[in-house]
Amino acid sequence: MQAQEPELKFRTRRWVKPEDLNPNHTLFGGSLLKWIDEEAVIYAILQLNNPKVVTKFISEINFISAPRLGDIIELGIVATEFGRTSITLKCEVRNKITHEPVLAIEKMVFVNVDEDGKPAPHGKTAITFSKDRLKDDPATLN
Ligand SMILES: CC(C)(COP(=O)(O)OP(=O)(O)OC[C@H]1O[C@@H](n2cnc3c(N)ncnc32)[C@H](O)[C@@H]1OP(=O)(O)O)[C@@H](O)C(=O)NCCC(=O)NCCS
């Protein structure tokens, strides 16, 4: 089922530091992919309300421009589809100051798994937001 209004939310910022660079003195792609995978799996865990979620599929990765030392970048993620056991996300990275696009991934699929690592139905059909999840569990507001 298609999620309603799949608008990217840029919640995570990163400051490009010396240890994140490649020998060309621009951001190392592996560092960026690690940040994206972690951000995306956290998003999937929160949406599916299950800490056992695994990366299944990542589509073409388009490195559009190369951030440099000291740049601030931001990662945007949104759910585009809720399957039976899977969730599909879209990801974009841009320069925080200039909004110049840095990277785009059209499709990242995560699968909700059970204790044995087997795909398990998640029962979710649409994006939820923190305020709604906290409302469901007032204890977490403390
Ligand atoms: C994730 C895993 C449990 C899925 O097992 P599987 O036998 O492929 O499961 P299924 O065929 O039932 O598919 C599960 C879901 O993934 C989706 N899926 C499977 N292959 C896919 C692919 N190539 N592209 C997109 N979605 C895919 C299916 O459509 C299904 O979604 P749905 O239930 O919402 O319709 C298994 O492949 C696995 O353990 N992979 C390793 C995961 C991992 O270690 N990730 C870390 C990366 S290093």
Ligand as a Chemical Component Dictionary entry (heavy atoms), coordinates in Angstrom:
data_LIG
# 
_chem_comp.id                   LIG 
_chem_comp.type                 NON-POLYMER 
_chem_comp.pdbx_formal_charge   0 
_chem_comp.three_letter_code    LIG 
# 
loop_
_chem_comp_atom.comp_id 
_chem_comp_atom.atom_id 
_chem_comp_atom.alt_atom_id 
_chem_comp_atom.type_symbol 
_chem_comp_atom.charge 
_chem_comp_atom.model_Cartn_x 
_chem_comp_atom.model_Cartn_y 
_chem_comp_atom.model_Cartn_z 
_chem_comp_atom.pdbx_ordinal 
LIG C1  C1  C 0 15.764 -10.481 4.882  1  
LIG C2  C2  C 0 15.500 -11.982 4.783  2  
LIG C3  C3  C 0 15.082 -12.517 6.147  3  
LIG C4  C4  C 0 14.344 -12.133 3.801  4  
LIG O1  O1  O 0 14.179 -13.467 3.556  5  
LIG P1  P1  P 0 13.433 -13.947 2.199  6  
LIG O2  O2  O 0 13.359 -15.414 2.240  7  
LIG O3  O3  O 0 14.017 -13.248 1.035  8  
LIG O4  O4  O 0 11.992 -13.375 2.468  9  
LIG P2  P2  P 0 10.778 -13.211 1.496  10 
LIG O5  O5  O 0 11.039 -13.742 0.128  11 
LIG O6  O6  O 0 9.600  -13.722 2.267  12 
LIG O7  O7  O 0 10.663 -11.607 1.378  13 
LIG C5  C5  C 0 10.455 -10.821 2.504  14 
LIG C6  C6  C 0 10.093 -9.452  2.036  15 
LIG O8  O8  O 0 11.197 -8.879  1.357  16 
LIG C7  C7  C 0 10.821 -8.468  0.046  17 
LIG N1  N1  N 0 11.918 -8.732  -0.830 18 
LIG C8  C8  C 0 12.576 -9.905  -0.981 19 
LIG N2  N2  N 0 13.540 -9.773  -1.896 20 
LIG C9  C9  C 0 13.513 -8.495  -2.313 21 
LIG C10 C10 C 0 14.259 -7.735  -3.248 22 
LIG N3  N3  N 0 15.253 -8.286  -3.953 23 
LIG N4  N4  N 0 13.935 -6.454  -3.433 24 
LIG C11 C11 C 0 12.952 -5.866  -2.751 25 
LIG N5  N5  N 0 12.183 -6.528  -1.831 26 
LIG C12 C12 C 0 12.470 -7.821  -1.632 27 
LIG C13 C13 C 0 9.612  -9.328  -0.293 28 
LIG O9  O9  O 0 8.825  -8.696  -1.273 29 
LIG C14 C14 C 0 8.940  -9.421  1.041  30 
LIG O10 O10 O 0 8.222  -8.248  1.315  31 
LIG P3  P3  P 0 6.629  -8.256  1.672  32 
LIG O11 O11 O 0 6.404  -9.322  2.699  33 
LIG O12 O12 O 0 6.385  -6.895  2.254  34 
LIG O13 O13 O 0 5.910  -8.500  0.408  35 
LIG C15 C15 C 0 16.757 -12.766 4.272  36 
LIG O14 O14 O 0 16.941 -12.501 2.890  37 
LIG C16 C16 C 0 17.993 -12.363 5.036  38 
LIG O15 O15 O 0 18.172 -12.738 6.187  39 
LIG N6  N6  N 0 18.868 -11.584 4.364  40 
LIG C17 C17 C 0 20.064 -11.039 5.043  41 
LIG C18 C18 C 0 19.704 -9.721  5.744  42 
LIG C19 C19 C 0 20.925 -9.071  6.302  43 
LIG O16 O16 O 0 21.767 -9.693  6.907  44 
LIG N7  N7  N 0 20.999 -7.750  6.123  45 
LIG C20 C20 C 0 22.151 -7.006  6.517  46 
LIG C21 C21 C 0 22.890 -6.624  5.307  47 
LIG S1  S1  S 0 24.560 -7.018  5.328  48 
# 
loop_
_chem_comp_bond.comp_id 
_chem_comp_bond.atom_id_1 
_chem_comp_bond.atom_id_2 
_chem_comp_bond.value_order 
_chem_comp_bond.pdbx_ordinal 
LIG C1  C2  SING 1  
LIG C2  C3  SING 2  
LIG C2  C4  SING 3  
LIG C2  C15 SING 4  
LIG C4  O1  SING 5  
LIG O1  P1  SING 6  
LIG P1  O2  DOUB 7  
LIG P1  O3  SING 8  
LIG P1  O4  SING 9  
LIG O4  P2  SING 10 
LIG P2  O5  DOUB 11 
LIG P2  O6  SING 12 
LIG P2  O7  SING 13 
LIG O7  C5  SING 14 
LIG C5  C6  SING 15 
LIG C6  O8  SING 16 
LIG C6  C14 SING 17 
LIG O8  C7  SING 18 
LIG C7  N1  SING 19 
LIG C7  C13 SING 20 
LIG N1  C8  SING 21 
LIG N1  C12 SING 22 
LIG C8  N2  DOUB 23 
LIG N2  C9  SING 24 
LIG C9  C10 SING 25 
LIG C9  C12 DOUB 26 
LIG C10 N3  SING 27 
LIG C10 N4  DOUB 28 
LIG N4  C11 SING 29 
LIG C11 N5  DOUB 30 
LIG N5  C12 SING 31 
LIG C13 O9  SING 32 
LIG C13 C14 SING 33 
LIG C14 O10 SING 34 
LIG O10 P3  SING 35 
LIG P3  O11 DOUB 36 
LIG P3  O12 SING 37 
LIG P3  O13 SING 38 
LIG C15 O14 SING 39 
LIG C15 C16 SING 40 
LIG C16 O15 DOUB 41 
LIG C16 N6  SING 42 
LIG N6  C17 SING 43 
LIG C17 C18 SING 44 
LIG C18 C19 SING 45 
LIG C19 O16 DOUB 46 
LIG C19 N7  SING 47 
LIG N7  C20 SING 48 
LIG C20 C21 SING 49 
LIG C21 S1  SING 50 
# 
